[in-house]
Amino acid sequence: MPPSSEVAAAPAYNTRSHREGASASPSSATSGVLIARMEGILESVADALSSGHELRLELMTHGSRRSRRMQELRFPGRSLSEGQKFARLLLMIQLSHDALVSGRILTKRQIYYQHQELFEKQRVVDDLVDDLAATLFTSLR
């Protein structure tokens, strides 16, 4: 079994793999910005929920700079797959936030095995972590 890519919280803060010597945890300044960004996202979902509005999240797809695009996810969604992706993303943000706040290392593999019924395949976790990292870092640059 290949070694999992370690990340502090769920987002891949460094695009190089752990095997290449990339740092598993971001700097404390970066951590603070990421925590605040994730809290803002979670607060917007809570506000929409409490006011009875449709739940929406924006997600930047990962890939080359040219192929990246912003995707809006809604809940319950226009389709089953959109609703599932929204739920997966929300869980990923919560797990990432908790890991950053506690200083724990959380791997993509751990996320998959703790929530196999939701993610179904390891690749789903891998892609979503990369998309979340692209989304969070878009606002940092």
N, C-alpha and C positions, 0 to 999 in steps of 0.2 A: 504494500500500500504506500503510495507516495506521501511524503510529509505534507501536512496541511500548511497553508499560508497563514502565519500568525498575524493578527492585527490587534491593536488596542481598541477595544470596542469593535464593532463590526466593520466600519469602513476601512478600506485599504488605504492608509495614509500615504504610503510610499508605493509607487507602482512596481518597484523591483520586488522580487519574491524574498522571503526570509532566507532562503538558501544563498542569495547573493549578498547577504550582509546588511540588508535594509533594517533600519530601526523598527522594532515592533511597536513602539509607543511614540506618539507625537510629543513635541515640547509642551510644557505646561501652558504657555501662551496660546498655542494652537489648540490644546485641549479645552481651555476656557472658551475660546471662540466657537469650537464645535459643540460644546455643551450648551452654550447660549443659543446657537442656531437650532439645535435639536429641540430645546425647550420651547423656542418660538414656534416651531412646527407643531409640536404636541399641544401647545396652548391654542393655536388656531383651530386644531381639530376639536379640542374640548369646547371652545367658544361656539363653533358651528353646531356641535352636538347639543349644547345647552340651549341654543336659540332656535333649534329645529331646522337649521339650514342643511343643505346637501354638504356632505363631507368631501373635500377636495385636497389633493396633494399634487405638487409638481415634482417631477423626477427627470433629471438629466440623464440620458442614456450615455453609457461609456463608449469608448472607441476613439478613433482618431478625431482630432479637433474638427475636421470637416464633416465627419459622420455623426457627431453629437447632435442631439435634438432634445427639446423639452417636451415631455409627455405629461398630460394632465390625467390624473387618476381620480375617479369618483367612487363614492360608496353610497348606496349599494352597487352602483356601477351600471353601465349600459349593457354589460354582459357578465356572465359568471366569471370569466377569466379576469376582467377588470376588477371586480369585487375581490377576487382572490389575491390579485397583485397588490391591491390597496391594503388588505389585511396583512399580507406578508411584509410590506414596506413599513407599516405602522409597528409591527412587532420588531422588525429590524432596528428601527429608530429607538424604540424603548430599550432593547437589549444593548445597543451601542451606547446609549446615554448612561445606563446603569453601570456598564463596564468602565466607561471613562470616569464617572464620578467615584467609583470604588477603586480605580487603579488596577483592575484585573485585566489580564490578557484574555481575549475571547477569540477563538479561531472560527473560521468558516465551517470547519468540520464539526466543531462543538454545536454550533447553531443548527446545523442540519440534523445531527443525531438527537438533539433535545426536542426538535420540532419536525420530525420526519413526516408526520401525517399532514402537516401544512405545506411543506416545501416539496415533498415527493421525490425530488432528485437533488443531488449535490450541486449540479450545474445551476439550478434555480437560485440557490443561495449565493453561489459564486458571482453570477451575473447581477443579482440584486445588491450585493455588497459593493460591487464595482460601480453600479449606477448611483448608489447612495453616496459613495465617495466622490464621484463626479459632481453630484448635486451640491454637496456640502462645500467642496473646494471651489466651485464656480463662484460662490459668494465670497471666497477668501482672497481671490486674486485681484 
